Amino acid sequence: MFLKQNKIIEKICEIPVTLGDVSESIFGGVITKNGLLHRLALPEEGGSDSYYLCEGLCRPVFLEPELVYPYVSGAFSEKFAFRPSPYRFMLPYELSDRGNKKEYNVIPPEELEARFPMTYGRILEFKREFRHDNSPLKSADYGIRGRKFLEYLNTPKIIVTEGYHLQAAYDAAGKYVFENGCGIVLKDPSKYAYITAVLNSPIARLFPSICRSEMTYSGYTAPAVMKRFPIIFPDSRLTEDLINTISSYLVFLNRQKYARDYGVPDWLRELTGFYEQISNLLVLDTYFINDLGPGLLNALEENIHPYSGDIDSEDNDSEDTDSLLSALYYIKQQILEASSSENYKFNMGLPGILNFSQGSEEF
C-alpha cells in the first residue's frame, strides 16, 4: 500500500481523537529568571549527594539533596529513557497539605534557614555576590513560575522535548525537572507506554507537517499545540500489549546506550534499532492499515513477552544487564528466523521516515 505524504497528512488530520482528549493535563516546564541559581552542574570527579558546582559563582556548593531534582535538557536525545544529565535543578518547594488537592509551595526564607541551612546559605551567597543585592532574602529571590508543573511534581508523566524532532520519555516517578518541552499526564495510566511509543514514532516526525497544514507555526512542544496530536489506539489488545512490552525493552536498551560515554557499540545500536523498528511498524499499522501479515504477528506474539526480572530498574548490576541484553538478542534472532520464511512487505510511502521490509536481517 503506497500513500504519498500529503495523503498521509490528510488521513492523520482526519483522526478525531487527540492527545488532549486522553490527557488529564498537558503543561509546560518551569520558568525562572535565575537559571544560574537553580541549575547546578555535577562535578566530573563525583562526590557526595550534597556536592554541586555553581556556574554563576564558579565554585563548589553544598545543598540538601531532598531539594535537588534531576534535570532534563532538550539538547540531549530523550527517547523512551532519560539520558544522564550533567545538571541538577534546585527547587526549594515542598508539598503543602491542602485537603485533597496536592500543592507545592515555595519554602519561606525563615523556614528554609532553619530546616535547610546549606540551601539557604547558597541562595543568600548567590544573591549577594552574583546579583550584588544585600537586601534580606525573600521568597521571590528563588521562586519559580509554572503552576501546572508544580501541581504535577512527583506525578508520573511523559516528558516531550524537541531536538531534531519530537522525542519522549516516561518519567515513572515524576521527579524530573524540565524547562523546555512539555509534560503529559494521562487519564488512563495504562496507556503511558503506548503513547510514549507513538510520540517516538514516525507519526511524531510528521507532526510538524500536520501543524503546518493546519496553519500552526508555534513550537511543536507548546502545550496548546501538543493537545492537537492525533491519537489512535489499536483495535487488537495483542498489538497494544506488544508495543507496551517493546517499550519496556527500549527503556532498558536506551539506558544502556546513554550510559556508554566512550561510544555505543554497533551491536547495541543495531539491537535498539531493531526493536524501535518493530515498535514503529506496529504503531504505523495501527494508524494506517491494520493489516499486518498473520505470520509476522505470530512471530512477535510467540517471542515478545514481559521480562520476568526488573527490566525498568535503573540499578541493574552488570550480571543482570548482561543477562537482559542476551535475552533481547536471542528474542531478535527468534523473530528473524520465524519471519524469514515469508516475504512481509510494509511500505507506507513515508520518504526518509520509514521504508523497510520485514524478514531481512535489517528488519
N, C-alpha and C positions, 0 to 999 in steps of 0.2 A: 504494500500500500504506500503510495507516494503522495505527499501533500507539500505543496510549495509553502514557503514560510509565511507569506501573507494569509494564506488559507488557514494555517495553523493558528496564527494570531487571532483571526476572526473566530475560529472554533473555541479558543480559550476564552475570548471575551464574552462568549455566549453562556459560559458557565454561571449559573445563578447564585451558587453558594460562595462566599468569600471568607477570608481569614477572619475578618471582623465578625462574621456570623458565628464562628465556632470558638471565638476567644472571649474570655472574661474581661481582659484588658490588653491593649497594645499601647506602649508608652515609651518615651524617650529616656535617655540616661540622665546622670546628674549634671548639673550646671554649676560651675564655680568660677568666681573671678580670681581665685587664688590657687591656680593649678600647681604652682611650685610649693605651696604649703601642703596641699592634700596629697599630691602624688609623690611617692618615695621610691628611691631606687634600692634594689637589693645589692649588697656588696658582693663582688666577684668571688672573694675568698670565703664567703659564707659567714656564719656566726650564730649568735643566739637568736631566739624568736623575736626579741625586742630591739634588735640592732638593724638600722637602716641608714641610707645616705640621703641627705637633704641637698637637692640640686641647686636650690636658691642660695643657701649658705655655704655650699661646697664643703660639708663636714659631716661626720657621723652623728646620728641622733638616736635616741632610745625612746621607744613608746610601748605602752602596754599593748600586747598583741591582740587583745579582745576588741580593740578599736581600729584594727588594721585589716583590710579586706584584699583579696586578690583582684588584680586589675586586668580588664580585657582591652586590648588595643586593636583597633581596626587595621593597623599596619601589618598585622600577622594573620595568616590564614587560620580560621577557627572552625573547620569543618568537622561536625559531629563531636569533637572533643576540643578542649581548650589547650592551646599551646602554652608552655610555661612562660610567664611574662617576667621581664626584668624589673617590673614595677609592682608596688602595692599602693593602696589608697587609704588614707587616714579619714575615718568617718566618726567623729565624736557624737554619735547619736545612740539612743537606746530605746527599746520598746517601752511604751507607756501603757498603763492599764486603763483603758477607756471602755470598759464594759466588753461587748463582743467585738468591737472594732479594733483591729491591730493598727497601731500608730507609732511611728518613730519620731522622736523629738530631739532637738539638739540639747546636749548636756550643758547647763549654765556654768559660767566660769567658776563660781564658788564651789559648786559640786565637783566640777572637773578637777580643781586643785586638790580637794580632799580625797577623792577616790582614784584619780588617775594623774598623779603628780608629774610623771615623766611627760605625758602628752601635754599637760598644762604648761610645763616649762618650755617645751619645744615650740608651742604656739606663741607664747609670750616672747621668746627669743627671736622668732621669725618676725614678729610684728615690730619689735624694736630695732633689730639690726638690718633686716631686709627692707622693711617698709618705712623705717625711720619714724615710727609712731610710738611715743612714750605714754600715751593715754592708757587708762586702765583697760584690761581685757574685757571685751563684750562678746556675746554670742554671735553677733553679726560678723565678727572678725574671722570666724571659722565655720559659719553656716554655709550650707549648700542649698541649691534650688532643685526641685524635682519631686513634687508631691507624690506623683504616681510611683516613681521609682522607690521612694521610701516606703510607700504603702505596701509594696511587694518585695521589700528586702527580706531575705531568708525565705522566700517562697519559690518553689520550683518554677522554672521558666525557660523558654528558648531565648537565646540572645542572637540577634541577627546583625551582622556588620556588613560593610560594603568595601571590598577590596577591588580586584579586577571584576568581580561580580558578587552577587549576594552569597553569603555563606552563613551557616547557622550551626550552633552548638547548644546542647541541652545542659542547663545548669540544675542538676537534681536537688542541690541544697539551697539554691538561690543566693549564694554567698558572693558572687562576682559583681564587681562594680564596673560599669561602663559609662563612657561619656558620649561617644558617637555610636549610632545604631539604635536599635530598639529592643525592648523586652516584650515577650508574648506569653501571657498566662492563659491557658486553655480552659474551657468549661469542663471538658472531659479529660482527666489526667491520663487515661489510657491511650490517647491519641498523640502524645508527645513524640514518640519515636517515628511515627508515620509522617507527621508534619515536618519534623526535622529533616527526614529523608527528602521530602518534596522540596523544601527550601534549599537543599544542596543539589537538586537535580537539574537537568536541562530546562525544566519549566521555569525555574528561577532565573536562568540565564536569558530566557525570553522575556522576563518581566519588564525590563526597560523598554522593549519594543511595544509591549502591551500598554505601558503607561503613555508612550508617545502617541500611540493610536487613539488614546482617549484624551489627548491634549494635556497630559500631566507631565510637568518638567521639573518638579522639585526633587529633592533627594529621595532615592528609592527606599531608603530605610526610615523615612519620616513616618511616624505612626499613622497619619491620615492616609498616606499612600499604601502602606503595608496592609491596612484594613481591606483594601480592594483586591488583594492577591486571591486569585481563583482557586478554590479547593474542591476536589472530587475525592471521595473515599471509595475504596474498592468494593465491588459487589460481593466478591468472594472473601470469606473470612480467612481462607488459606493464603491469599495474596497479602492481606494485611499482616498476618502472622509472620510470613516470610520476610516482609520488609522490616517489621519490628525486630526480628532476630538478627537480620543482616545489619541493622543499625547498631545493635549492641556489638557485633563484630567490628564495625567501623570505628566505634568509640575506642575500643581497645587498640586497633591497628594504628589509628591516627595518634594515639598517645605514644605508641612505640616510635612512630616517625618523629614526633615532636621532641622526644627525649634524646634523640641522637644528634647532638650538636656537631659531631665530627662528620656528618653526612649520612644520608639514608641509603642503605644498600639496595641494589637493583631488585633483589628478590622480595624485599619488604614493600618497595614501591609497586611492584607488579602484583603482589598479593592484595594490597589495599585497592589498587585499580580494578582488579578482578571483581571484588565484592561491590565496589562503587558502581561498576557497570551492570551488575545484576540488579542492584537497587534501582538504578536509573531505568533499566529495562522494565521492571515491574511497575514503577511509577508512570512511565510513558504509556505502558499498556493500559493502565487504569484510566489515564486521561484521554486516550485516543481510540484504541481498537478493541480492547478487552477480548483478545482472541489469540493468546499465546498457544503454541502447539502443546498438546497434552503430554508429549514425550518430554519436553523441557520442564514443564510443570511437575511431572512425576519425578524427574531427576532432582529438582530442587526440594520437593517435599520429602523425598527419601533421605536427603543428606543434610539439609539445613535444619538444625534443632537448637534450642537454647542450650548453652553450655552449662554443664552441671556444677561447675565451680563459680567463683565470684568474678565474672568477666568485667564487671563495672568498677571493681576496686582500683584505686589509684596506687595502691601499695602492694601489688603482687610482687613476690620475690622472684629472683632470676629463674628458679626452677619452675615456678608456676607460669611465668612468662614464656619460657621455652616450650612448656607443655601446651599452652594455648596456641602458640604460633605453629607448632607441629600439627595440632588438631585442625587448625584452619587451612593449613597447606594440604592436609590429607582430604578434607572436605572438597577443596577446589579440584583436586585430581579426580575424586569420585564423580563430581558433577561433569567434568570434561569427558570422562570415559562413558558415563551414562548417556550423554547427549551427542556423542560423536557419531553414532550410527545413523542419525537423521540430519538433514540439512535445514536447520531452522533459520529463516531469514527474517530480519526485523530492520527495516529501513524506513524511518519516518520522514525522510527527506528534510532533515534538520542540518543543513550545511554547516560544517565546522563545529557542530554541537554534539551530535551522536550519529555514528554510522558504523555499525559493526555487525558481524554475523556470528551467531551462536554456534558452537560446535567446533570452532577453531581454537588453537592454543591462545590466541589473542583475546578470545571471547569478546 
